[in-house]
């Protein structure tokens, strides 16, 4: 075969990802980046040899892991408990100066003992010998489980330079794909000379014994008392101690790792409430002047396949204990040599100044409306104009320490966490399993020959790289595809045909759900085009049957205003946890970006009318009184044009031979979520309401699974999709919560008790689905 090597991996085709936002942090964007670091390659962090130690010889080659762990620099433990006790916040509570403080009417010695007890729940002094021993054992374990753990040396150099030049503490904000992340990331950064990383763990995922061990390795835990009400004396004291502990950690310039995503297996919002709490403590420390600034570093970690977690941890969210963790390690080691090892990529995006973001981000805040105000009148046919405001949708609840902040600061923390998570996701590399799962699920559900799959794999890899996303693999194409199929062997069947080729067929049933979860990792790279393709599909749905030929659909003229409207409707319908739009970017600017992407990929072609200004002419026209100003700070050519001129711009679907298949592929990327929403609308008149949220979620999931058995859409039978549908319907005003003695109950709103309105909702959603 001529196609043997993946060409984009050669030379300068591989993009360097992870630049910070130029709108919110322009100074950091310019000063904390050096073009020379783009030329640095990757290193395998777990590959430790004789050259990584100060010694040489045959004995060193056999003991290099042990010698390497002894040479790691671990700073001496400072007298943090005494400094925390002497902090202003804690002393104010002890002396009773704070309203509701525990010091009122209590002996200070008893309060000091209570402070020490709370501090013991939060952290413990780092044990250097235990940390070295654990690093040695973890290095051996990682070499057995993973093929490699790749880190871009340029990204690491960028973080080192930012930390040394600014002299500020580093706060690393990471995605959360596996329970192993909290152990793997500190190991990687310790091996690269960044020091001992303090990790903010979720206490719900660890048993008390495991928490005690993790605290000696640098773990931090939020005490339960911190979530008590604002007027509770115990809560006031606990929050003061937590504030003082974080402030002391930042003053001593110890790097801090916070997970912005919920832990694996959690059913609910994507953004972590606990992560926002820890980030809010850092923001508060900068605002009150404890430290002048902090450097925020978006971090992402991606796996070929997420390491298996114990079933009771992943599904029932039982706390992980020492014995359970040890059994998981033994299970992984027992499978070593019998199953292919996976690859891991760690990504460090460009650091940026928290102080700079805080100053610039407030200028991007505009008016917002709820989803019910924006979308419900349009769904019911009462209105056709989409309001010119942003959508307000927040699914992550605020916890105790965050509730103590001012409302403006809470909003700042929520938007900052969404902004950083967007940066982490866009800098994540796409792994080979995500590309393979996408091809099998959305292009070749009935099977594909291996010879054809090689070409499709190379095509999708190039398309991903062209969109500025990196991939987490390299090598010869045939070897890559074979390795990926071996990792997915539980979900695909390989059938040998008489011509000597292989037929790759995805296994029906629950395997489709697993492939859909893997393919979601590729969605951010094609999200703009997928939203645009579904919007075009919705625009054509009211004009011709969906089964019409592509040539007939290409005759239809699509005005720019109609495209904007359809894109806005779909943006409002899709959850914020999926879109992860930057808070500094308005929906109008995103609509223009979607339209530009559709033109760039060749799906839309501008229709030139006689006498009109050519679409390629970007010269400035006179400003109109109806110019649509947006508070995004990002002025494109379309922002400076006369807005009335957009009414005269028209587009057609391109008639190139590759366009129909590519258009269908883009539409199918959003089909699992949209089909789940449509089936949830169908289920409204069948569900047993009122019911609790968990009870109704279980009802809807059973309906999705039953429908999947009948129609074959197993990718929709996912509990996370069911939860997203219920929460979206709640924001849309379809479902509403009513108080009851058993807790909040879900019931149908009076507007959607009629079958007619339920059908309007289902029809509104199905217009974006391409069969």
matplotlib code that plots the C-alpha trace (Angstrom):
import matplotlib.pyplot as plt

x = [0.0, 1.2, -0.3, 2.0, 3.1, 0.9, 2.2, 1.1, 3.5, 6.5, 8.1, 5.9, 2.5, 1.9, 0.2, 1.4, -1.7, -2.5, -2.1, -4.1, -6.9, -5.8, -8.9, -8.8, -5.0, -3.2, -0.1, 0.3, -0.4, 2.6, 5.1, 4.8, 5.3, 8.5, 8.4, 11.6, 9.7, 7.6, 10.7, 11.2, 10.0, 8.3, 9.7, 8.5, 8.3, 8.3, 11.4, 14.1, 17.6, 21.2, 21.5, 18.7, 20.9, 24.3, 25.9, 27.1, 27.8, 26.1, 24.7, 23.2, 21.4, 19.7, 18.9, 18.2, 14.5, 15.6, 18.5, 16.2, 13.7, 16.4, 17.6, 14.2, 14.3, 11.7, 11.7, 11.9, 8.6, 7.9, 6.2, 2.8, 0.5, 1.9, 1.6, -2.0, -2.8, -1.3, -3.1, -5.5, -8.6, -8.1, -7.2, -10.3, -12.5, -10.7, -11.0, -14.7, -14.4, -16.2, -20.0, -20.9, -17.3, -16.6, -14.7, -17.8, -18.2, -15.7, -12.2, -9.5, -7.5, -10.5, -10.8, -7.1, -7.5, -10.5, -8.4, -5.7, -8.3, -9.7, -6.3, -5.6, -8.5, -7.2, -3.5, -0.5, 3.2, 4.8, 6.8, 9.9, 10.9, 7.3, 7.1, 10.4, 9.3, 5.9, 7.5, 9.8, 6.8, 4.7, 7.4, 7.6, 3.8, 3.4, 6.0, 4.0, 0.6, 1.4, 3.3, 4.5, 3.5, 4.3, 4.9, 5.9, 9.2, 8.3, 5.2, 7.2, 9.8, 7.1, 5.7, 9.2, 10.0, 6.7, 7.3, 10.9, 10.4, 7.3, 8.2, 4.5, 2.8, 1.6, -2.0, -2.6, -6.3, -6.9, -9.4, -10.3, -10.5, -9.4, -8.9, -5.3, -4.9, -4.3, -1.3, 0.0, 0.1, 2.1, 4.6, 5.0, 5.6, 7.9, 10.0, 10.3, 11.6, 8.5, 8.5, 6.0, 2.5, -0.3, -3.4, -7.0, -8.7, -12.4, -13.0, -16.0, -13.7, -11.3, -11.6, -10.2, -7.2, -6.4, -7.0, -4.3, -1.8, -2.6, -2.2, 1.4, 2.0, 0.8, -3.0, -5.5, -9.1, -11.9, -13.4, -17.1, -17.7, -16.8, -20.1, -22.2, -24.5, -23.0, -24.2, -22.9, -20.0, -18.4, -18.7, -17.2, -14.2, -13.7, -13.8, -11.3, -8.9, -9.3, -8.7, -5.6, -4.2, -4.6, -3.1, -0.1, 0.4, 0.4, 2.7, 5.2, 4.9, 4.0, 2.3, -1.4, -3.4, -7.2, -9.5, -12.2, -14.1, -16.1, -14.4, -14.9, -18.3, -20.0, -23.5, -24.3, -22.7, -19.3, -17.8, -16.8, -18.3, -15.4, -12.9, -14.7, -14.4, -10.7, -10.3, -12.4, -10.1, -7.1, -9.0, -9.9, -6.3, -5.3, -8.1, -7.4, -3.7, -2.2, -0.2, 0.1, -0.9, -1.0, -0.1, -2.9, -1.9, -4.6, -3.7, -5.2, -4.5, -5.7, -5.6, -6.0, -8.4, -9.1, -7.6, -10.2, -11.7, -13.4, -17.1, -18.3, -16.2, -17.3, -20.9, -21.9, -19.2, -18.0, -14.9, -11.8, -9.8, -6.3, -7.3, -9.5, -6.7, -4.2, -6.5, -6.9, -3.1, -2.7, -5.4, -3.5, -0.2, -1.8, -3.0, 0.4, 1.8, -1.7, -3.3, -1.9, -0.7, -2.2, -0.5, -1.0, -0.5, -0.1, -0.7, 0.3, -1.2, 0.2, 0.2, -1.6, -2.0, -5.0, -4.8, -4.9, -7.8, -9.8, -9.3, -10.2, -12.9, -15.4, -15.6, -17.0, -20.1, -23.3, -27.0, -28.2, -31.6, -32.7, -33.3, -37.0, -37.1, -34.9, -36.3, -39.7, -41.7, -39.9, -40.6, -44.3, -44.5, -45.4, -42.3, -39.9, -37.2, -34.3, -33.5, -30.1, -28.8, -26.7, -27.9, -27.6, -27.2, -25.4, -25.7, -22.9, -24.1, -22.2, -20.8, -20.3, -17.0, -18.1, -21.5, -19.6, -18.2, -20.0, -22.3, -19.9, -17.0, -19.0, -19.8, -16.1, -15.1, -17.7, -16.7, -13.0, -13.4, -15.4, -12.8, -9.9, -11.7, -12.3, -8.5, -7.7, -10.1, -8.9, -5.3, -6.0, -4.6, -7.0, -6.1, -6.2, -9.1, -11.3, -10.7, -11.3, -14.5, -15.8, -15.2, -16.9, -19.8, -20.7, -19.4, -19.2, -21.7, -22.3, -18.6, -15.6, -12.7, -9.3, -7.8, -10.6, -10.2, -6.6, -7.5, -10.4, -8.1, -5.5, -8.2, -9.7, -6.3, -5.4, -8.8, -8.2, -4.7, -6.0, -8.4, -5.5, -5.9, -3.0, -3.1, -1.6, 0.1, 2.6, 4.1, 3.2, -0.4, -0.9, 0.7, -1.4, -4.7, -3.7, -2.8, -6.0, -8.2, -6.4, -7.3, -11.0, -11.1, -13.9, -16.1, -15.3, -15.3, -12.6, -13.7, -11.3, -12.7, -11.5, -9.6, -7.2, -8.6, -10.2, -13.7, -14.0, -17.5, -18.5, -20.4, -24.0, -25.5, -23.7, -20.5, -22.1, -22.5, -18.8, -17.7, -19.9, -18.1, -14.8, -15.9, -16.9, -13.2, -13.1, -16.2, -14.4, -12.3, -15.4, -17.9, -18.3, -18.8, -21.2, -23.3, -23.4, -24.3, -27.2, -28.4, -28.3, -30.2, -32.8, -33.1, -33.7, -36.1, -39.0, -38.4, -38.0, -38.1, -35.0, -34.6, -34.3, -31.2, -28.1, -28.4, -32.0, -30.9, -28.1, -30.6, -32.0, -30.7, -29.8, -29.7, -27.1, -29.8, -31.6, -28.4, -27.6, -31.0, -30.8, -27.3, -28.4, -31.4, -29.2, -26.6, -29.3, -30.6, -27.2, -25.9, -23.1, -21.2, -21.0, -20.3, -17.9, -17.9, -15.5, -17.4, -15.7, -17.1, -20.6, -23.1, -23.1, -19.4, -19.6, -22.3, -20.0, -17.2, -19.5, -20.4, -16.8, -15.9, -18.6, -17.2, -13.7, -14.4, -16.2, -19.8, -21.2, -20.6, -21.4, -24.1, -23.3, -26.3, -26.0, -25.1, -24.2, -20.8, -18.7, -18.5, -14.7, -14.7, -13.9, -13.5, -15.1, -18.5, -20.1, -21.3, -25.0, -27.1, -28.3, -24.7, -24.9, -22.2, -21.2, -19.2, -16.7, -13.8, -13.3, -14.3, -14.3, -15.1, -18.7, -18.9, -17.8, -20.0, -23.5, -25.7, -28.5, -26.2, -26.3, -29.9, -28.6, -26.0, -27.0, -25.2, -25.7, -24.6, -21.5, -21.9, -18.4, -18.5, -17.1, -19.6, -22.7, -20.7, -18.9, -22.1, -23.8, -20.7, -20.8, -24.5, -24.0, -21.5, -24.3, -26.8, -26.4, -27.3, -30.0, -31.7, -31.6, -33.3, -35.9, -36.7, -36.9, -39.6, -41.4, -41.3, -43.0, -46.5, -45.4, -43.4, -44.8, -44.8, -44.4, -41.2, -37.8, -35.0, -33.2, -36.4, -37.3, -33.8, -34.1, -37.4, -36.0, -32.9, -35.0, -37.0, -33.8, -32.5, -35.8, -35.9, -32.3, -33.2, -36.0, -34.3, -30.6, -29.6, -27.5, -25.3, -28.3, -28.8, -26.4, -27.3, -25.3, -27.4, -30.6, -29.5, -28.6, -32.0, -33.8, -31.8, -32.2, -36.0, -36.0, -34.2, -36.5, -39.6, -40.9, -40.3, -40.4, -39.5, -42.0, -41.1, -42.4, -41.7, -39.6, -37.5, -37.8, -40.2, -40.2, -43.5, -44.7, -45.2, -48.7, -47.6, -46.4, -49.2, -50.9, -49.8, -49.7, -47.0, -45.0, -45.1, -44.0, -41.0, -40.1, -40.5, -38.3, -35.5, -35.9, -35.4, -31.7, -31.3, -30.1, -31.3]
y = [0.0, 3.5, 5.0, 3.8, 6.8, 9.5, 12.5, 15.3, 14.0, 15.0, 18.5, 21.4, 20.0, 19.2, 22.2, 23.6, 23.9, 25.6, 29.4, 31.4, 33.7, 36.9, 38.7, 38.2, 37.9, 39.8, 40.5, 36.9, 35.7, 37.8, 37.6, 34.0, 32.3, 31.8, 30.4, 28.4, 26.0, 24.8, 23.0, 20.9, 17.4, 14.9, 12.9, 9.7, 10.6, 7.0, 6.0, 6.3, 5.2, 5.4, 8.9, 10.2, 9.7, 11.1, 7.6, 5.2, 1.5, -1.9, -1.8, 1.7, 0.3, -2.2, 0.2, 3.3, 3.6, 3.5, 6.0, 8.3, 8.4, 9.3, 12.2, 13.9, 17.3, 17.5, 20.8, 20.7, 20.8, 24.3, 25.1, 25.6, 24.7, 27.5, 30.0, 29.0, 29.3, 32.9, 34.0, 37.0, 35.0, 32.3, 34.8, 36.9, 33.8, 32.7, 36.2, 36.4, 39.3, 37.6, 37.4, 33.8, 32.9, 30.0, 32.2, 33.8, 32.5, 29.7, 29.2, 30.0, 26.8, 24.7, 26.6, 26.1, 22.4, 22.5, 24.4, 21.8, 19.1, 20.8, 21.4, 17.7, 16.9, 19.3, 18.4, 16.8, 17.4, 15.7, 12.6, 12.7, 9.0, 7.8, 10.1, 8.7, 5.1, 5.8, 7.4, 4.4, 2.0, 4.1, 4.3, 0.5, 0.3, 2.8, 1.1, -2.1, -0.6, 2.1, 2.0, 5.6, 8.8, 11.6, 15.2, 18.0, 19.5, 22.9, 23.0, 22.1, 24.7, 27.3, 26.6, 26.6, 30.0, 31.5, 30.3, 31.6, 34.9, 35.9, 34.5, 33.6, 30.4, 28.0, 26.8, 23.9, 23.4, 20.0, 17.9, 14.6, 11.4, 8.7, 8.2, 7.7, 11.4, 12.6, 10.3, 10.4, 14.2, 14.9, 12.2, 13.7, 17.2, 16.1, 14.2, 17.4, 19.5, 21.4, 20.3, 18.5, 19.1, 19.7, 17.9, 18.9, 15.6, 14.8, 13.3, 11.3, 9.1, 8.1, 6.1, 7.6, 5.3, 6.3, 10.0, 9.7, 8.3, 10.8, 13.7, 12.6, 12.6, 16.1, 15.7, 18.3, 17.6, 20.0, 19.4, 18.6, 21.5, 24.0, 23.1, 24.1, 27.1, 30.6, 31.4, 28.1, 28.7, 25.4, 26.4, 29.8, 28.3, 25.6, 28.1, 30.4, 27.5, 26.4, 30.0, 30.3, 26.9, 27.9, 31.3, 29.8, 27.3, 30.1, 32.3, 29.5, 29.1, 25.4, 24.4, 23.4, 21.0, 21.5, 19.3, 21.3, 18.3, 16.0, 12.7, 9.8, 8.0, 11.0, 11.5, 15.2, 18.4, 18.4, 21.3, 20.3, 22.2, 21.2, 22.4, 25.8, 26.0, 25.6, 27.9, 30.5, 30.3, 31.1, 34.0, 35.4, 35.2, 37.4, 39.9, 40.5, 41.0, 37.9, 37.3, 39.9, 37.4, 33.7, 31.9, 29.6, 26.7, 24.7, 21.0, 18.1, 14.3, 11.9, 8.1, 5.7, 3.9, 5.2, 2.7, 0.3, 1.3, -1.1, -1.4, -0.3, 2.9, 3.8, 3.1, 3.3, 5.9, 3.9, 5.5, 3.9, 2.2, 0.9, -2.7, -1.9, 0.1, -2.7, -5.2, -2.9, -2.6, -6.4, -6.9, -4.5, -6.2, -9.6, -8.5, -7.1, -9.0, -10.4, -7.1, -4.2, -1.3, 2.2, 5.5, 8.6, 12.3, 15.1, 18.6, 21.9, 24.9, 28.4, 30.0, 33.3, 35.8, 35.6, 39.3, 40.2, 37.9, 39.4, 42.9, 42.2, 39.6, 41.9, 44.1, 41.1, 40.6, 41.3, 40.7, 37.1, 35.3, 31.9, 29.2, 29.4, 33.0, 32.5, 29.3, 28.4, 31.1, 29.9, 26.2, 26.9, 29.1, 32.3, 34.2, 33.9, 36.4, 35.1, 37.6, 39.3, 38.1, 35.3, 32.2, 31.8, 28.1, 27.0, 23.3, 23.2, 24.0, 26.4, 24.9, 26.4, 28.3, 29.6, 30.8, 33.0, 35.1, 38.1, 37.3, 39.1, 37.0, 33.8, 34.7, 35.5, 32.0, 30.2, 31.9, 31.5, 27.8, 27.4, 29.5, 27.4, 24.1, 25.3, 25.9, 22.5, 20.6, 22.5, 21.7, 18.0, 15.6, 13.3, 9.7, 7.0, 5.2, 8.3, 8.5, 4.8, 4.9, 7.9, 6.2, 3.0, 4.6, 7.4, 6.2, 2.4, 0.9, -2.0, -2.8, -1.6, -3.4, -2.8, -1.5, 1.2, 1.9, 2.8, 5.6, 6.8, 6.9, 9.0, 11.3, 12.0, 12.5, 15.1, 16.8, 17.0, 18.5, 21.0, 22.3, 23.1, 20.0, 17.8, 14.0, 11.7, 9.2, 8.8, 6.0, 3.9, 3.9, 0.2, -0.3, 2.4, 1.0, -2.5, -1.3, 0.7, -2.3, -4.4, -1.9, -2.0, -5.8, -6.1, -3.8, -4.8, -8.0, -8.9, -11.2, -12.5, -12.6, -14.7, -11.9, -11.8, -8.5, -8.0, -6.8, -4.6, -4.7, -2.9, -5.2, -4.2, -3.4, -1.8, -1.6, 1.3, 3.2, 2.7, 3.8, 6.9, 7.9, 7.5, 9.5, 12.4, 13.1, 14.1, 16.3, 19.5, 19.5, 19.4, 21.1, 24.3, 22.4, 19.9, 22.8, 24.4, 21.3, 20.5, 24.1, 23.8, 20.5, 22.3, 25.1, 22.6, 20.5, 22.9, 23.2, 19.7, 16.1, 14.9, 12.0, 14.4, 14.1, 16.3, 18.0, 19.1, 20.5, 22.4, 24.4, 26.0, 29.5, 29.9, 33.5, 34.5, 35.8, 32.4, 30.6, 32.8, 32.2, 28.4, 28.3, 30.4, 28.2, 25.1, 26.8, 27.7, 24.1, 22.4, 22.3, 24.6, 21.6, 20.3, 23.6, 25.0, 28.4, 31.0, 33.5, 36.3, 35.2, 36.3, 33.9, 36.2, 36.0, 32.2, 32.1, 34.0, 31.5, 28.5, 30.1, 30.7, 27.1, 25.8, 28.0, 26.9, 23.2, 23.6, 22.8, 26.2, 28.4, 32.1, 32.9, 36.1, 38.1, 40.5, 44.0, 43.1, 43.5, 40.3, 38.2, 38.2, 42.0, 42.8, 46.5, 48.7, 50.2, 53.2, 52.4, 52.1, 53.2, 49.6, 48.3, 45.4, 46.0, 43.1, 43.2, 40.6, 42.8, 40.7, 42.8, 40.8, 42.0, 41.1, 43.2, 46.3, 45.8, 47.2, 44.7, 45.2, 44.0, 40.5, 40.1, 40.1, 37.4, 34.0, 30.6, 27.2, 23.7, 22.8, 20.2, 18.6, 14.9, 14.6, 17.1, 14.8, 12.2, 14.9, 16.8, 13.6, 12.8, 16.2, 15.9, 12.5, 13.8, 15.5, 12.8, 10.8, 13.9, 15.2, 11.8, 11.4, 14.8, 13.9, 10.6, 12.4, 14.7, 11.6, 10.1, 13.1, 11.7, 8.2, 9.0, 8.7, 12.2, 13.6, 11.8, 12.6, 13.6, 10.3, 8.3, 10.1, 9.7, 5.9, 5.9, 7.8, 5.6, 2.4, 4.0, 4.9, 1.3, -0.2, 2.2, 1.2, -2.4, -1.7, 0.9, 0.1, 3.6, 2.2, 5.3, 7.2, 4.8, 6.6, 7.9, 11.1, 11.9, 11.2, 13.6, 16.3, 16.0, 16.3, 19.3, 21.0, 20.4, 21.8, 25.0, 25.2, 25.2, 21.8, 20.3, 22.1, 21.3, 21.4, 21.0, 18.0, 16.2, 13.6, 16.4, 18.2, 16.5, 16.8, 17.4, 18.7, 22.4, 23.5, 24.7, 21.2, 19.1, 19.3, 16.7, 19.4, 21.4, 18.2, 17.3, 20.9, 20.4, 17.0, 18.5, 21.4, 19.0, 16.5, 19.2, 19.2, 15.4, 13.9, 10.3]
z = [0.0, -0.8, 2.3, 5.1, 7.2, 8.6, 6.8, 9.2, 11.9, 9.7, 10.0, 11.1, 10.5, 14.2, 15.9, 19.2, 21.3, 24.6, 24.1, 26.6, 25.7, 23.9, 24.9, 28.7, 29.2, 26.4, 28.4, 29.4, 25.9, 24.7, 27.5, 28.7, 25.4, 23.4, 19.8, 20.4, 22.7, 19.8, 18.4, 21.5, 21.3, 23.6, 26.5, 28.1, 31.8, 33.0, 30.9, 33.6, 32.6, 33.8, 32.2, 34.5, 37.6, 38.7, 38.7, 36.1, 35.9, 35.6, 39.1, 38.5, 35.4, 37.7, 40.5, 38.4, 39.6, 43.2, 42.7, 40.7, 43.5, 46.0, 43.9, 43.6, 45.4, 48.2, 50.1, 53.8, 55.8, 57.1, 60.4, 58.6, 61.5, 63.7, 60.9, 60.2, 63.9, 63.9, 60.7, 60.9, 59.9, 62.6, 65.3, 64.5, 65.0, 68.2, 69.7, 68.7, 66.4, 63.6, 63.9, 64.5, 65.4, 67.7, 70.0, 71.4, 74.9, 74.6, 76.1, 73.5, 74.4, 73.4, 70.2, 69.4, 69.8, 67.5, 64.9, 65.2, 64.7, 61.6, 60.2, 60.6, 58.4, 55.7, 55.5, 57.2, 57.0, 54.0, 54.8, 52.5, 53.0, 52.3, 49.2, 47.8, 48.4, 46.8, 43.8, 43.3, 43.5, 41.3, 38.6, 38.5, 38.3, 35.6, 33.4, 33.8, 33.0, 30.4, 27.1, 27.7, 29.5, 27.0, 28.0, 25.6, 26.8, 25.4, 27.5, 30.6, 29.8, 29.4, 32.9, 34.4, 32.9, 34.1, 37.6, 37.7, 36.0, 37.9, 41.3, 41.9, 43.1, 40.4, 40.5, 38.0, 37.0, 35.4, 33.8, 35.6, 33.5, 36.1, 39.8, 38.9, 37.8, 41.3, 41.7, 38.1, 37.7, 40.9, 39.9, 36.4, 37.7, 40.6, 38.0, 36.0, 38.9, 39.7, 43.3, 45.5, 44.2, 46.7, 45.3, 46.3, 46.6, 46.8, 50.3, 48.9, 46.8, 49.6, 52.7, 56.0, 55.8, 52.3, 53.1, 55.9, 53.4, 50.7, 53.2, 54.0, 50.2, 49.7, 49.6, 50.7, 51.8, 52.5, 56.0, 56.3, 58.6, 55.9, 54.1, 57.1, 57.0, 57.0, 60.5, 62.0, 64.5, 63.4, 59.8, 60.3, 62.1, 59.5, 56.6, 58.4, 58.8, 55.2, 54.0, 56.2, 55.0, 51.3, 52.0, 53.8, 50.9, 48.3, 50.3, 50.5, 46.7, 46.8, 43.5, 43.9, 41.7, 41.5, 39.4, 37.7, 36.5, 38.7, 39.6, 37.2, 37.6, 39.0, 37.6, 37.2, 36.1, 34.4, 36.4, 39.9, 42.8, 45.0, 42.3, 42.1, 45.9, 45.9, 43.0, 44.8, 47.8, 45.5, 43.9, 47.4, 48.5, 45.6, 46.0, 49.7, 49.0, 50.7, 47.5, 44.6, 41.9, 41.0, 37.8, 36.5, 34.3, 32.5, 32.6, 30.7, 30.8, 28.1, 27.9, 25.0, 27.4, 30.9, 33.4, 34.8, 38.1, 40.6, 39.7, 43.0, 42.7, 39.2, 39.6, 43.3, 44.1, 47.2, 48.8, 47.6, 50.3, 50.6, 50.1, 47.1, 45.6, 46.2, 44.5, 41.5, 41.3, 41.5, 38.8, 36.5, 37.1, 36.5, 33.1, 32.2, 29.2, 28.3, 27.1, 25.1, 27.2, 26.7, 26.1, 28.2, 27.3, 29.8, 28.5, 30.2, 28.5, 28.6, 32.1, 32.6, 35.4, 37.6, 38.4, 34.7, 34.1, 37.0, 35.7, 32.1, 32.5, 34.3, 31.2, 29.2, 31.4, 29.6, 30.1, 30.3, 30.3, 31.4, 28.8, 29.5, 28.5, 25.4, 23.9, 25.2, 23.2, 20.0, 20.7, 21.2, 18.1, 20.1, 18.8, 16.0, 17.0, 19.1, 21.9, 21.6, 25.0, 26.3, 28.0, 31.8, 32.7, 35.8, 36.8, 39.4, 42.9, 45.1, 48.3, 51.7, 51.3, 47.9, 49.3, 51.8, 48.8, 47.4, 44.4, 42.0, 43.2, 42.8, 39.2, 38.6, 39.9, 37.9, 34.6, 35.3, 35.9, 32.7, 30.8, 32.1, 31.5, 27.9, 27.6, 29.0, 26.7, 23.6, 24.4, 25.0, 22.4, 20.5, 21.1, 18.5, 20.2, 19.9, 16.2, 15.7, 17.8, 15.8, 12.5, 13.6, 15.2, 12.8, 9.5, 9.5, 11.9, 9.6, 9.2, 7.1, 5.5, 7.1, 3.8, 3.7, 7.4, 7.0, 4.6, 6.8, 9.9, 8.1, 6.7, 10.1, 11.7, 9.1, 9.6, 13.3, 12.9, 10.5, 13.1, 15.5, 17.7, 18.5, 18.4, 21.0, 18.7, 15.9, 13.8, 10.9, 10.0, 9.8, 13.2, 14.7, 13.5, 14.6, 18.1, 18.4, 17.3, 19.9, 22.6, 21.4, 20.9, 23.4, 21.3, 17.7, 15.8, 13.2, 10.4, 7.8, 4.3, 1.4, -0.3, 2.6, 4.0, 7.4, 8.1, 11.2, 12.7, 15.9, 18.2, 18.7, 22.1, 25.0, 22.9, 21.0, 24.3, 25.1, 21.6, 22.0, 25.2, 23.4, 20.4, 22.7, 23.1, 19.4, 19.4, 20.6, 17.4, 15.1, 17.4, 15.4, 12.1, 13.8, 15.2, 11.8, 10.0, 12.3, 12.0, 8.2, 8.6, 10.7, 8.2, 5.3, 7.3, 6.8, 3.1, 1.7, 3.0, 4.7, 2.2, -0.7, -2.9, -2.2, -5.6, -4.8, -1.4, -3.0, -5.0, -1.9, -1.0, 2.7, 3.9, 6.5, 8.9, 8.8, 9.4, 12.4, 13.8, 13.5, 15.0, 17.9, 18.6, 18.6, 20.8, 23.4, 23.3, 23.8, 27.4, 28.5, 29.8, 26.2, 24.5, 27.1, 25.3, 26.6, 28.7, 26.9, 23.6, 22.7, 20.9, 17.9, 17.5, 17.8, 15.1, 12.8, 13.7, 12.9, 9.5, 8.7, 9.5, 7.2, 4.4, 5.1, 5.1, 1.8, 2.8, 2.1, -1.0, -1.1, -3.7, -5.6, -6.7, -9.6, -8.5, -5.0, -3.4, -3.8, -0.7, -0.8, -0.6, 3.1, 2.6, 5.3, 4.6, 6.3, 9.8, 10.3, 13.2, 13.6, 14.0, 16.4, 19.0, 21.2, 24.5, 23.4, 22.4, 19.3, 16.2, 13.0, 9.5, 10.0, 13.1, 11.2, 8.2, 7.9, 9.6, 7.1, 4.4, 6.0, 4.9, 1.3, 1.8, 0.7, 0.6, -1.1, -0.1, -2.1, -4.8, -4.4, -4.3, -0.7, 0.8, 1.3, 3.4, 5.3, 6.1, 7.3, 9.4, 11.1, 11.8, 13.4, 15.9, 17.9, 17.2, 20.5, 22.6, 20.3, 19.9, 23.7, 24.0, 21.4, 23.1, 26.5, 24.8, 23.6, 27.1, 28.7, 28.4, 29.4, 32.5, 36.0, 37.5, 40.0, 41.0, 42.5, 40.1, 40.6, 40.2, 36.9, 35.6, 36.2, 34.4, 31.4, 31.3, 31.1, 28.3, 26.4, 26.8, 25.6, 22.6, 21.8, 21.7, 19.3, 17.0, 17.5, 18.9, 21.8, 21.8, 23.3, 26.2, 28.6, 32.1, 31.6, 28.5, 30.5, 33.2, 30.7, 29.0, 32.4, 33.5, 30.1, 30.2, 33.7, 32.5, 29.5, 31.8, 30.6, 34.1, 37.3, 40.9, 43.7, 47.4, 49.3, 52.6, 50.7, 49.0, 45.7, 43.2, 39.5, 37.7, 34.3, 34.1, 33.3, 29.8, 28.8, 30.2, 26.8, 24.3, 21.6, 23.3, 23.9, 20.2, 19.4, 21.7, 20.1, 16.6, 17.5, 18.6, 15.7, 13.1, 14.0, 13.7, 10.5, 10.0]

ax = plt.figure().add_subplot(projection="3d")
ax.plot(x, y, z, "-o")
ax.set_aspect("equal")
plt.show()
